[in-house]
Amino acid sequence: MTSPESIIEILQNAIGKEIESNVFYNLLSQYVQNPQIRDLCGEFATEELEHKAKLELELMKLGKTLTPYSANNKAFVRPLDYMVDMSKIMQMDYKELLILAMKKEKASFKLYIELIPTVSNQSLKDVLMELAEEEARHKISFEIEYNLFVNDKKQTE
């Protein structure tokens, strides 16, 4: 099993990923034209903050907290850290954005699934499983939108 220090590091890194996802979905919601997808991205952004809160609670149970903008805290990512990536993202077309969103959700799902066997605390295992399930639902939502988009494009060609 993973040491308590490793679990703290894992949780801090996962919190950083949830912050990144929140920023991504907020920006994506401003980019897409479809109001339903814009709303979906807004919901996902909110859910990512809920994921962050669950992870922070688990961190607090271990007696640790995440200090915002700390130079020593590599897990906490400042919004400016996204500027380079977001400039590329803003140049993508809708199909590319959907593919990127599916990849991000798959990576998040995989992260949580891979973490489950490394921890012995059942409460933390349950939280990780819940987060994995939510990330899988996000991925499926984007897959459905992608399939609808691709099929609609084929019909208009």
N, CA, C and O of each residue as an XYZ file, in Angstrom:
628
protein
N       0.830     -1.190      0.000
C       0.000      0.000      0.000
C       0.878      1.259      0.000
O       2.057      1.221      0.352
N       0.281      2.336     -0.393
C       0.975      3.604     -0.499
C       1.150      4.234      0.879
O       0.276      4.107      1.736
N       2.269      4.907      1.093
C       2.521      5.579      2.367
C       1.607      6.789      2.507
O       1.116      7.313      1.507
N       1.370      7.246      3.760
C       0.536      8.443      3.958
C       1.054      9.659      3.199
O       0.264     10.453      2.688
N       2.379      9.812      3.121
C       2.956     10.948      2.387
C       2.644     10.858      0.898
O       2.364     11.863      0.245
N       2.696      9.634      0.373
C       2.378      9.439     -1.040
C       0.903      9.714     -1.307
O       0.552     10.289     -2.338
N       0.045      9.305     -0.386
C      -1.389      9.556     -0.544
C      -1.652     11.055     -0.564
O      -2.462     11.537     -1.356
N      -0.973     11.785      0.301
C      -1.127     13.248      0.324
C      -0.695     13.835     -1.009
O      -1.381     14.700     -1.553
N       0.419     13.383     -1.539
C       0.901     13.871     -2.833
C      -0.080     13.509     -3.957
O      -0.349     14.317     -4.846
N      -0.602     12.295     -3.900
C      -1.585     11.848     -4.895
C      -2.818     12.746     -4.851
O      -3.307     13.195     -5.887
N      -3.309     13.002     -3.651
C      -4.494     13.855     -3.502
C      -4.218     15.271     -3.995
O      -5.059     15.870     -4.666
N      -3.049     15.807     -3.669
C      -2.702     17.158     -4.123
C      -2.626     17.219     -5.648
O      -3.095     18.184     -6.252
N      -2.043     16.203     -6.268
C      -1.976     16.171     -7.731
C      -3.366     16.041     -8.342
O      -3.667     16.687     -9.346
N      -4.210     15.211     -7.742
C      -5.583     15.052     -8.244
C      -6.356     16.360     -8.114
O      -7.146     16.707     -8.992
N      -6.133     17.076     -7.034
C      -6.789     18.389     -6.855
C      -6.340     19.335     -7.962
O      -7.156     20.065     -8.524
N      -5.055     19.328     -8.277
C      -4.552     20.159     -9.380
C      -5.216     19.810    -10.701
O      -5.526     20.696    -11.497
N      -5.437     18.516    -10.939
C      -6.104     18.080    -12.177
C      -7.558     18.556    -12.207
O      -8.063     18.947    -13.259
N      -8.225     18.522    -11.059
C      -9.616     18.987    -11.005
C      -9.698     20.490    -11.258
O     -10.626     20.962    -11.914
N      -8.734     21.235    -10.743
C      -8.688     22.680    -11.009
C      -8.494     22.915    -12.506
O      -9.166     23.753    -13.108
N      -7.569     22.168    -13.094
C      -7.316     22.277    -14.535
C      -8.589     21.982    -15.329
O      -8.912     22.696    -16.279
N      -9.301     20.939    -14.942
C     -10.531     20.575    -15.649
C     -11.589     21.660    -15.506
O     -12.313     21.957    -16.457
N     -11.679     22.250    -14.323
C     -12.637     23.338    -14.119
C     -12.343     24.502    -15.055
O     -13.246     25.034    -15.701
N     -11.074     24.892    -15.123
C     -10.673     25.994    -16.016
C     -10.981     25.618    -17.466
O     -11.517     26.431    -18.219
N     -10.645     24.399    -17.854
C     -10.879     23.934    -19.219
C     -12.360     24.020    -19.575
O     -12.706     24.557    -20.628
N     -13.237     23.503    -18.721
C     -14.664     23.507    -19.041
C     -15.272     24.900    -19.009
O     -16.182     25.196    -19.783
N     -14.785     25.749    -18.131
C     -15.270     27.133    -18.139
C     -14.894     27.829    -19.438
O     -15.714     28.535    -20.025
N     -13.670     27.637    -19.886
C     -13.252     28.247    -21.152
C     -13.968     27.603    -22.342
O     -14.374     28.295    -23.276
N     -14.119     26.294    -22.302
C     -14.809     25.597    -23.378
C     -16.260     26.076    -23.478
O     -16.789     26.224    -24.580
N     -16.896     26.316    -22.348
C     -18.289     26.769    -22.360
C     -18.430     28.146    -23.024
O     -19.485     28.472    -23.568
N     -17.384     28.930    -22.974
C     -17.406     30.236    -23.634
C     -17.153     30.128    -25.129
O     -17.480     31.042    -25.886
N     -16.569     29.013    -25.553
C     -16.165     28.833    -26.940
C     -17.255     28.213    -27.809
O     -17.410     28.585    -28.971
N     -18.010     27.269    -27.250
C     -18.977     26.530    -28.061
C     -20.225     27.363    -28.332
O     -20.630     28.190    -27.516
N     -20.825     27.125    -29.501
C     -22.016     27.855    -29.911
C     -23.302     27.197    -29.414
O     -24.271     27.883    -29.087
N     -23.306     25.872    -29.359
C     -24.488     25.120    -28.978
C     -24.820     25.386    -27.507
O     -24.010     25.084    -26.631
N     -26.008     25.950    -27.224
C     -26.352     26.288    -25.836
C     -26.412     25.058    -24.914
O     -26.090     25.153    -23.730
N     -26.822     23.914    -25.460
C     -26.879     22.709    -24.638
C     -25.483     22.268    -24.216
O     -25.264     21.889    -23.065
N     -24.547     22.320    -25.147
C     -23.175     21.928    -24.834
C     -22.534     22.967    -23.915
O     -21.756     22.620    -23.026
N     -22.860     24.228    -24.130
C     -22.347     25.287    -23.254
C     -22.817     25.032    -21.818
O     -22.038     25.142    -20.871
N     -24.092     24.691    -21.672
C     -24.634     24.382    -20.343
C     -23.981     23.132    -19.762
O     -23.675     23.083    -18.571
N     -23.769     22.123    -20.605
C     -23.133     20.885    -20.160
C     -21.719     21.165    -19.661
O     -21.312     20.648    -18.620
N     -20.975     21.979    -20.398
C     -19.618     22.333    -19.976
C     -19.650     23.108    -18.657
O     -18.792     22.915    -17.795
N     -20.636     23.979    -18.508
C     -20.795     24.707    -17.244
C     -21.076     23.756    -16.089
O     -20.543     23.922    -14.992
N     -21.921     22.754    -16.347
C     -22.206     21.747    -15.317
C     -20.951     20.962    -14.974
O     -20.674     20.704    -13.802
N     -20.191     20.581    -15.998
C     -18.962     19.831    -15.758
C     -17.967     20.671    -14.968
O     -17.293     20.155    -14.076
N     -17.869     21.960    -15.285
C     -16.967     22.845    -14.541
C     -17.343     22.855    -13.064
O     -16.473     22.799    -12.194
N     -18.630     22.925    -12.788
C     -19.108     22.903    -11.403
C     -18.805     21.563    -10.746
O     -18.381     21.513     -9.591
N     -19.024     20.472    -11.487
C     -18.741     19.145    -10.939
C     -17.256     18.973    -10.628
O     -16.895     18.323     -9.647
N     -16.403     19.553    -11.457
C     -14.969     19.440    -11.200
C     -14.611     20.141     -9.885
O     -13.726     19.682     -9.162
N     -15.290     21.247     -9.571
C     -15.065     21.905     -8.284
C     -15.570     21.035     -7.132
O     -14.984     21.018     -6.050
N     -16.671     20.312     -7.382
C     -17.171     19.382     -6.370
C     -16.174     18.245     -6.150
O     -15.959     17.812     -5.018
N     -15.564     17.762     -7.240
C     -14.530     16.727     -7.121
C     -13.370     17.258     -6.289
O     -12.857     16.573     -5.403
N     -12.966     18.485     -6.587
C     -11.871     19.123     -5.855
C     -12.205     19.171     -4.367
O     -11.353     18.866     -3.533
N     -13.425     19.547     -4.030
C     -13.838     19.643     -2.629
C     -13.788     18.271     -1.942
O     -13.383     18.169     -0.784
N     -14.200     17.222     -2.656
C     -14.147     15.869     -2.081
C     -12.702     15.459     -1.808
O     -12.395     14.881     -0.766
N     -11.834     15.764     -2.747
C     -10.419     15.428     -2.567
C      -9.799     16.242     -1.432
O      -8.992     15.727     -0.659
N     -10.179     17.511     -1.339
C      -9.669     18.351     -0.256
C     -10.145     17.839      1.098
O      -9.402     17.907      2.078
N     -11.363     17.331      1.168
C     -11.875     16.753      2.408
C     -11.038     15.541      2.811
O     -10.687     15.382      3.980
N     -10.719     14.685      1.832
C      -9.879     13.523      2.125
C      -8.490     13.970      2.587
O      -7.896     13.349      3.468
N      -7.985     15.033      1.998
C      -6.687     15.579      2.399
C      -6.751     16.098      3.833
O      -5.836     15.877      4.625
N      -7.841     16.790      4.156
C      -8.008     17.301      5.520
C      -8.112     16.171      6.539
O      -7.628     16.300      7.664
N      -8.739     15.068      6.149
C      -8.830     13.909      7.049
C      -7.448     13.381      7.398
O      -7.251     12.774      8.451
N      -6.492     13.617      6.506
C      -5.103     13.197      6.743
C      -4.298     14.288      7.456
O      -3.093     14.147      7.667
N      -4.983     15.378      7.823
C      -4.322     16.449      8.556
C      -3.577     17.437      7.695
O      -2.732     18.176      8.201
N      -3.864     17.473      6.408
C      -3.178     18.386      5.490
C      -4.187     19.291      4.790
O      -5.375     18.980      4.705
N      -3.688     20.403      4.298
C      -4.497     21.294      3.472
C      -3.667     21.705      2.265
O      -2.449     21.526      2.233
N      -4.343     22.251      1.291
C      -3.680     22.729      0.086
C      -3.598     24.243      0.178
O      -4.625     24.918      0.256
N      -2.397     24.774      0.171
C      -2.205     26.210      0.289
C      -2.188     26.830     -1.105
O      -1.312     26.509     -1.908
N      -3.138     27.709     -1.405
C      -3.174     28.321     -2.739
C      -1.912     29.119     -3.042
O      -1.375     29.826     -2.189
N      -1.462     28.984     -4.274
C      -0.370     29.786     -4.825
C       0.935     29.678     -4.049
O       1.773     30.576     -4.132
N       1.120     28.619     -3.310
C       2.359     28.441     -2.568
C       3.475     28.049     -3.536
O       3.284     27.187     -4.394
N       4.615     28.671     -3.399
C       5.752     28.344     -4.268
C       6.209     26.906     -4.034
O       6.742     26.268     -4.941
N       6.005     26.400     -2.830
C       6.414     25.033     -2.511
C       5.397     24.002     -2.983
O       5.694     22.808     -3.022
N       4.220     24.448     -3.334
C       3.154     23.515     -3.677
C       3.032     23.388     -5.184
O       2.390     24.212     -5.835
N       3.643     22.367     -5.727
C       3.652     22.162     -7.172
C       2.297     21.657     -7.680
O       1.993     21.776     -8.867
N       1.479     21.089     -6.771
C       0.192     20.529     -7.185
C      -0.816     21.625     -7.484
O      -1.698     21.446     -8.325
N      -0.694     22.763     -6.801
C      -1.665     23.825     -7.028
C      -1.248     24.611     -8.262
O      -0.142     25.148     -8.324
N      -2.120     24.671     -9.217
C      -1.788     25.304    -10.489
C      -2.489     26.650    -10.576
O      -3.698     26.748    -10.364
N      -1.735     27.664    -10.883
C      -2.296     29.003    -11.024
C      -2.934     29.141    -12.407
O      -2.488     28.495    -13.356
N      -3.964     29.967    -12.536
C      -4.633     30.125    -13.842
C      -3.679     30.479    -14.979
O      -3.911     30.066    -16.115
N      -2.622     31.226    -14.711
C      -1.688     31.592    -15.780
C      -0.973     30.378    -16.355
O      -0.479     30.423    -17.482
N      -0.917     29.300    -15.593
C      -0.266     28.084    -16.078
C      -0.992     27.483    -17.280
O      -0.437     26.635    -17.977
N      -2.222     27.915    -17.523
C      -3.019     27.359    -18.609
C      -2.922     28.160    -19.896
O      -3.401     27.704    -20.935
N      -2.328     29.320    -19.859
C      -2.396     30.233    -20.992
C      -1.829     29.626    -22.279
O      -2.434     29.797    -23.337
N      -0.719     28.942    -22.230
C      -0.139     28.375    -23.442
C      -1.058     27.303    -24.009
O      -1.378     27.321    -25.197
N      -1.477     26.380    -23.172
C      -2.360     25.322    -23.637
C      -3.680     25.892    -24.152
O      -4.185     25.445    -25.182
N      -4.235     26.863    -23.454
C      -5.526     27.404    -23.852
C      -5.430     28.152    -25.177
O      -6.406     28.190    -25.926
N      -4.287     28.745    -25.484
C      -4.177     29.424    -26.773
C      -4.289     28.410    -27.908
O      -4.856     28.714    -28.958
N      -3.754     27.210    -27.703
C      -3.895     26.154    -28.705
C      -5.332     25.650    -28.754
O      -5.881     25.410    -29.829
N      -5.923     25.496    -27.598
C      -7.296     24.993    -27.522
C      -8.263     25.935    -28.222
O      -9.179     25.490    -28.914
N      -8.061     27.233    -28.044
C      -8.978     28.204    -28.644
C      -8.896     28.206    -30.176
O      -9.769     28.766    -30.839
N      -7.864     27.590    -30.735
C      -7.741     27.498    -32.190
C      -8.353     26.216    -32.743
O      -8.440     26.044    -33.959
N      -8.773     25.325    -31.868
C      -9.342     24.055    -32.314
C     -10.764     24.246    -32.820
O     -11.476     25.162    -32.409
N     -11.155     23.352    -33.725
C     -12.552     23.368    -34.126
C     -13.346     22.522    -33.127
O     -12.777     21.901    -32.230
N     -14.663     22.509    -33.299
C     -15.545     21.854    -32.340
C     -15.239     20.364    -32.211
O     -15.221     19.831    -31.101
N     -15.003     19.697    -33.316
C     -14.702     18.267    -33.304
C     -13.423     17.999    -32.509
O     -13.374     17.067    -31.706
N     -12.399     18.807    -32.729
C     -11.134     18.644    -32.000
C     -11.320     18.882    -30.501
O     -10.713     18.198    -29.677
N     -12.168     19.859    -30.154
C     -12.445     20.124    -28.748
C     -13.151     18.950    -28.086
O     -12.855     18.599    -26.945
N     -14.083     18.349    -28.807
C     -14.781     17.187    -28.261
C     -13.815     16.022    -28.051
O     -13.887     15.325    -27.039
N     -12.923     15.818    -28.996
C     -11.929     14.746    -28.864
C     -11.022     15.025    -27.664
O     -10.727     14.118    -26.886
N     -10.586     16.261    -27.514
C      -9.747     16.629    -26.381
C     -10.490     16.398    -25.060
O      -9.920     15.856    -24.113
N     -11.740     16.804    -24.999
C     -12.529     16.611    -23.783
C     -12.663     15.122    -23.458
O     -12.564     14.733    -22.295
N     -12.888     14.289    -24.477
C     -12.982     12.843    -24.241
C     -11.657     12.305    -23.696
O     -11.647     11.488    -22.775
N     -10.550     12.761    -24.263
C      -9.235     12.308    -23.798
C      -8.974     12.741    -22.358
O      -8.436     11.971    -21.563
N      -9.357     13.985    -22.022
C      -9.157     14.482    -20.663
C      -9.976     13.661    -19.673
O      -9.485     13.310    -18.600
N     -11.200     13.359    -20.024
C     -12.051     12.577    -19.125
C     -11.545     11.147    -18.987
O     -11.593     10.570    -17.900
N     -11.064     10.580    -20.078
C     -10.504      9.229    -20.019
C      -9.285      9.204    -19.108
O      -9.126      8.284    -18.306
N      -8.424     10.209    -19.229
C      -7.227     10.281    -18.387
C      -7.598     10.435    -16.913
O      -6.971      9.824    -16.047
N      -8.610     11.245    -16.627
C      -9.054     11.413    -15.238
C      -9.625     10.114    -14.699
O      -9.328      9.717    -13.573
N     -10.448      9.450    -15.509
C     -11.016      8.156    -15.110
C      -9.897      7.173    -14.792
O      -9.912      6.506    -13.757
N      -8.934      7.096    -15.692
C      -7.817      6.155    -15.530
C      -7.022      6.476    -14.266
O      -6.630      5.565    -13.538
N      -6.783      7.742    -14.001
C      -6.058      8.150    -12.803
C      -6.751      7.619    -11.552
O      -6.114      7.001    -10.700
N      -8.046      7.859    -11.445
C      -8.762      7.442    -10.242
C      -8.837      5.924    -10.118
O      -8.711      5.390     -9.016
N      -9.038      5.225    -11.224
C      -9.094      3.763    -11.195
C      -7.740      3.181    -10.763
O      -7.688      2.228     -9.985
N      -6.662      3.754    -11.268
C      -5.332      3.268    -10.910
C      -4.963      3.577     -9.463
O      -4.145      2.874     -8.869
N      -5.558      4.622     -8.890
C      -5.260      4.973     -7.512
C      -5.961      4.063     -6.506
O      -5.450      3.843     -5.407
N      -7.118      3.538     -6.871
C      -7.922      2.758     -5.926
C      -7.131      1.631     -5.262
O      -7.154      1.524     -4.035
N      -6.436      0.790     -6.021
C      -5.717     -0.301     -5.346
C      -4.501      0.146     -4.524
O      -3.939     -0.652     -3.774
N      -4.098      1.393     -4.658
C      -2.907      1.854     -3.938
C      -3.214      2.347     -2.532
O      -2.294      2.584     -1.748
N      -4.497      2.507     -2.198
C      -4.857      3.020     -0.869
C      -5.577      1.944     -0.064
O      -6.275      1.096     -0.620
N      -5.398      1.991      1.232
C      -6.050      1.005      2.093
C      -7.295      1.571      2.763
O      -8.162      0.807      3.188
N      -7.402      2.880      2.866
C      -8.527      3.527      3.516
C      -9.786      3.369      2.663
O      -9.838      3.855      1.533
N     -10.800      2.689      3.206
C     -12.008      2.404      2.431
C     -12.762      3.672      2.045
O     -13.319      3.751      0.950
N     -12.784      4.653      2.922
C     -13.457      5.912      2.613
C     -12.822      6.583      1.396
O     -13.524      7.075      0.513
N     -11.510      6.599      1.357
C     -10.798      7.190      0.218
C     -11.024      6.362     -1.041
O     -11.194      6.918     -2.126
N     -11.029      5.044     -0.906
C     -11.325      4.180     -2.058
C     -12.700      4.507     -2.631
O     -12.867      4.596     -3.847
N     -13.687      4.687     -1.746
C     -15.047      5.013     -2.180
C     -15.096      6.348     -2.920
O     -15.776      6.480     -3.938
N     -14.372      7.328     -2.401
C     -14.322      8.643     -3.051
C     -13.683      8.517     -4.430
O     -14.191      9.076     -5.402
N     -12.582      7.791     -4.520
C     -11.905      7.617     -5.808
C     -12.804      6.894     -6.813
O     -12.826      7.244     -7.993
N     -13.544      5.884     -6.344
C     -14.463      5.169     -7.238
C     -15.589      6.081     -7.707
O     -15.961      6.056     -8.880
N     -16.125      6.875     -6.809
C     -17.183      7.820     -7.172
C     -16.679      8.822     -8.214
O     -17.376      9.125     -9.182
N     -15.475      9.328     -8.007
C     -14.907     10.285     -8.960
C     -14.645      9.615    -10.315
O     -14.877     10.222    -11.360
N     -14.165      8.375    -10.299
C     -13.943      7.641    -11.552
C     -15.255      7.485    -12.316
O     -15.296      7.674    -13.532
N     -16.321      7.140    -11.606
C     -17.632      6.978    -12.249
C     -18.114      8.293    -12.861
O     -18.666      8.299    -13.961
N     -17.908      9.398    -12.157
C     -18.331     10.694    -12.692
C     -17.518     11.073    -13.925
O     -18.066     11.614    -14.885
N     -16.230     10.797    -13.906
C     -15.401     11.094    -15.080
C     -15.824     10.230    -16.263
O     -15.820     10.699    -17.401
N     -16.188      8.980    -16.008
C     -16.669      8.104    -17.079
C     -17.970      8.651    -17.672
O     -18.161      8.615    -18.888
N     -18.856      9.153    -16.825
C     -20.107      9.759    -17.326
C     -19.816     10.980    -18.190
O     -20.457     11.191    -19.219
N     -18.845     11.782    -17.763
C     -18.461     12.948    -18.573
C     -17.975     12.495    -19.952
O     -18.377     13.049    -20.975
N     -17.111     11.488    -19.967
C     -16.571     10.988    -21.237
C     -17.695     10.498    -22.146
O     -17.704     10.793    -23.341
N     -18.626      9.764    -21.590
C     -19.751      9.255    -22.377
C     -20.578     10.408    -22.938
O     -21.022     10.350    -24.085
N     -20.787     11.444    -22.148
C     -21.541     12.611    -22.634
C     -20.855     13.240    -23.841
O     -21.510     13.602    -24.818
N     -19.530     13.367    -23.767
C     -18.801     13.934    -24.897
C     -18.786     12.984    -26.092
O     -18.822     13.437    -27.236
N     -18.735     11.688    -25.849
C     -18.795     10.717    -26.954
C     -20.130     10.815    -27.681
O     -20.183     10.764    -28.910
N     -21.199     10.954    -26.918
C     -22.526     11.095    -27.534
C     -22.577     12.357    -28.384
O     -23.043     12.322    -29.523
N     -22.103     13.467    -27.839
C     -22.104     14.725    -28.594
C     -21.226     14.604    -29.831
O     -21.591     15.097    -30.898
N     -20.079     13.958    -29.702
C     -19.182     13.763    -30.832
C     -19.890     12.958    -31.930
O     -19.859     13.343    -33.099
N     -20.524     11.849    -31.558
C     -21.231     11.021    -32.542
C     -22.364     11.792    -33.212
O     -22.559     11.680    -34.422
N     -23.102     12.566    -32.441
C     -24.170     13.388    -33.026
C     -23.590     14.408    -33.997
O     -24.128     14.615    -35.085
N     -22.495     15.041    -33.603
C     -21.857     16.048    -34.442
C     -21.356     15.441    -35.746
O     -21.595     15.983    -36.824
N     -20.657     14.310    -35.640
C     -20.097     13.650    -36.827
C     -21.230     13.175    -37.749
O     -21.145     13.350    -38.964
N     -22.268     12.588    -37.196
C     -23.392     12.127    -38.004
C     -24.125     13.282    -38.668
O     -24.554     13.178    -39.817
N     -24.266     14.372    -37.945
C     -24.916     15.558    -38.507
C     -24.088     16.126    -39.654
O     -24.640     16.542    -40.673
N     -22.760     16.145    -39.493
C     -21.866     16.623    -40.545
C     -21.982     15.751    -41.805
O     -21.985     16.264    -42.924
N     -22.077     14.424    -41.609
C     -22.192     13.496    -42.732
C     -23.500     13.739    -43.498
O     -23.533     13.670    -44.727
N     -24.550     14.019    -42.771
C     -25.858     14.227    -43.407
C     -25.913     15.533    -44.192
O     -26.653     15.639    -45.170
N     -25.135     16.526    -43.769
C     -25.138     17.820    -44.464
C     -24.159     17.867    -45.627
O     -24.160     18.816    -46.411
N     -23.317     16.833    -45.735
C     -22.339     16.813    -46.846
C     -22.934     16.277    -48.114
O     -22.247     16.195    -49.132
